[in-house]
Amino acid sequence: MSDKIFVLGEKTPAPTSYSPEVLFPIARAVGRATIDSNASQLPMFGVDLWHIYELSWLNADGVPQVFVGRLLVPCESTFITESKSLKLYLNSLNLTRFKTVEEARDVIQSDVSKVVNMPVSLDILEVDDPSMAGSALDGDCLDRHSDVVGAVKPAKEILRSQDDSEVERTWYTHKLRSLCPVTAQPDWASVQVRWCGPNIDERTLLQYLLSFHTHQEYHEQCLERIYCDLWSTFAPRSLAVQAFYTRRGGIDITPFRASDPSALPRSRMPRQ
């Protein structure tokens, strides 16, 4: 895939015909190598859940069809899909004719699967499907610690345990901010941590999450950094982390990682 053209940060016109070649792969191994040398050996399962709000093509008669979609990419895939290239690819379908919804879904699934080097799944839904309405996060909101300031950069050494007890808790914050590694544009998210393990000092957990404020990394890599740092620091009995990034260009991403291979991600939040 060395002949691919990297489009993020470039002024790129929307394709006017079906263009699967614009999809750009980014190797997961590159980001993981900067997180933890043992990242590949950790119990880490999950998906990258993409919500697509502008999914459209033409039917056999040339009439526009409009849907929303949920695209699930397994975290075991060799590559992630660069977000702007996915947007351009989906735009290239706008003037493409498909006889049925199933035909369109099969083409999209096939094209993205080839790029990430693993089968993906796509749910195509009506634009008013109630499952896309979003819901509030459960657990304890860390944002009540309003005086906590983030560290200069993410480092697992920030994290501390409160005492020797073991707890089962869920925490979240709406203040996660990171920067695109190419354009340095800010990306905002809520992040939720489901936890069974040593009693983490909440203030250090929030300080750690806020330290991503000027950190440049892709969404999936930020989420895996949080997961790996928590796991390697505390060795919990179970862990699940999910980030709910707000949308750009009609797409948002909600990466999810968990120690339990049967754990499932939440769909989305209203802010997305």
Buried (B, 14 or more C-beta within 10 A) or exposed (E): EEEBEEBBEEEBEEBEEBBBBBBBBBEBEEBBEEBBEEBEEBEBBBBBBBBBBBBBBBBEEEEEBEBBBBBBBBBEBEBBBBBBBBBBBBBBBBBBBBEEEEEBBEBBBEBBBBBBBBBBBBBBBEEEEEEBEBEEBEEEBBBEBEEBEBBEEBEBEBBBBBEEEEBEBBBBBBBBBBBBBBEEEEBEBBBBBBBBBBBBBBBBBBBBBBBBBEBBBBBBBBBBBBBBBBBBBBEBEBBBBBBBBEBBBBBBBBBBBBBEEEBEBBBBBEBB
